[in-house]
Amino acid sequence: MSHSVRIYLGLAVLAALSVLFLLSVVHTAAGAPRSGPRAVAEGHRLAQAWCQTCHAVEPRTAGFFDEAPSFQAIADRSGTTALALTVFWRTSHQNMPNLVIAPEQAEVLSAYILSLRGK
């Protein structure tokens, strides 16, 4: 096999691997809405990292500040739905830090909060 044929073959393999990689990234990003145990666990992790300084993020616990409702209380509100939480994450709030939450992060945080309903 000549040197130029090997180069073209190597480039073709590299191009094919690149396409497969890009397809896997697009498939993951555009997949079904994230829910289930993995999403709940990831949402719990984010809530602990970002929210627990003001909110109680564990079931049946009180928060540090009376102004910030616990995640349990939020979950048990009659109007708390996935759609309501999605709107909430995209709206700035006077008493909250201005967090920039990616759609995937909002989905898993919502999954965690909704998992607390009735616990």
C-alpha positions as CSV (number, residue, x, y, z in Angstrom):
1,M,0.0,0.0,0.0
2,S,1.4,3.3,-1.0
3,H,2.0,6.2,1.5
4,S,-0.7,8.4,0.0
5,V,-3.3,5.6,0.1
6,R,-2.5,5.1,3.8
7,I,-2.9,8.8,4.4
8,Y,-6.3,8.8,2.7
9,L,-7.4,5.7,4.5
10,G,-6.4,7.2,7.8
11,L,-8.2,10.4,7.1
12,A,-11.3,8.4,6.1
13,V,-11.2,6.5,9.4
14,L,-10.7,9.7,11.3
15,A,-13.6,11.3,9.5
16,A,-15.9,8.3,10.2
17,L,-15.0,8.3,13.9
18,S,-15.6,12.1,14.1
19,V,-19.1,11.7,12.6
20,L,-19.9,8.9,15.1
21,F,-18.7,11.0,18.0
22,L,-20.8,14.0,16.8
23,L,-23.9,11.8,16.4
24,S,-23.5,10.4,19.9
25,V,-23.2,14.0,21.3
26,V,-26.3,15.2,19.4
27,H,-28.3,12.1,20.4
28,T,-27.4,12.6,24.1
29,A,-28.2,16.3,24.0
30,A,-31.5,15.9,22.1
31,G,-32.6,12.8,23.9
32,A,-35.8,12.3,25.8
33,P,-36.5,14.5,28.7
34,R,-34.3,13.5,31.6
35,S,-36.2,11.7,34.3
36,G,-35.9,8.6,36.4
37,P,-33.5,7.7,39.1
38,R,-30.3,9.1,37.4
39,A,-31.9,12.5,36.8
40,V,-33.2,12.6,40.3
41,A,-29.8,11.8,41.7
42,E,-28.1,14.4,39.5
43,G,-30.8,17.0,40.5
44,H,-30.2,16.2,44.2
45,R,-26.4,16.7,43.7
46,L,-27.0,20.1,42.0
47,A,-29.5,21.1,44.7
48,Q,-26.9,20.3,47.4
49,A,-24.2,22.3,45.6
50,W,-26.3,25.3,44.6
51,C,-29.4,25.6,46.8
52,Q,-28.9,24.3,50.3
53,T,-27.4,27.5,51.7
54,C,-30.9,28.9,51.6
55,H,-33.3,26.0,51.1
56,A,-33.7,22.7,52.8
57,V,-33.1,20.3,49.9
58,E,-33.5,17.0,51.9
59,P,-37.0,15.6,52.5
60,R,-38.6,16.5,55.9
61,T,-35.9,19.1,56.9
62,A,-36.1,22.8,57.6
63,G,-34.2,25.5,55.8
64,F,-31.8,28.0,57.2
65,F,-33.9,31.0,56.3
66,D,-37.7,31.2,56.8
67,E,-38.0,33.2,53.5
68,A,-36.7,30.3,51.4
69,P,-39.2,27.4,51.3
70,S,-37.9,23.8,51.6
71,F,-37.8,21.7,48.4
72,Q,-40.3,19.5,50.1
73,A,-42.7,22.4,50.6
74,I,-42.2,23.4,46.9
75,A,-42.9,19.8,45.8
76,D,-46.1,19.5,47.9
77,R,-47.6,22.7,46.5
78,S,-50.6,22.0,44.3
79,G,-49.3,24.1,41.5
80,T,-45.9,22.5,41.3
81,T,-45.5,20.8,38.0
82,A,-42.7,20.2,35.6
83,L,-43.9,23.1,33.4
84,A,-44.2,25.4,36.4
85,L,-40.7,24.6,37.5
86,T,-39.4,25.1,33.9
87,V,-41.0,28.6,33.9
88,F,-39.5,29.3,37.4
89,W,-36.0,28.4,36.3
90,R,-36.2,30.9,33.4
91,T,-37.4,33.8,35.5
92,S,-35.3,36.0,37.8
93,H,-36.5,36.3,41.3
94,Q,-36.0,39.2,43.8
95,N,-34.8,37.2,46.7
96,M,-32.7,34.6,44.8
97,P,-29.2,34.8,43.3
98,N,-29.2,35.3,39.6
99,L,-28.2,31.7,38.6
100,V,-27.8,30.8,35.0
101,I,-29.2,27.3,34.8
102,A,-28.8,25.3,31.6
103,P,-32.0,23.5,30.4
104,E,-30.5,20.1,31.3
105,Q,-29.7,21.3,34.8
106,A,-33.2,22.7,35.1
107,E,-34.7,19.3,34.1
108,V,-32.8,17.4,36.7
109,L,-33.4,19.9,39.4
110,S,-37.1,19.7,38.6
111,A,-37.0,15.9,38.6
112,Y,-35.5,16.0,42.1
113,I,-38.0,18.4,43.4
114,L,-40.9,16.5,41.9
115,S,-39.5,13.3,43.4
116,L,-40.1,14.7,46.9
117,R,-43.8,15.1,46.4
118,G,-45.7,13.4,49.3
119,K,-42.6,12.0,51.1
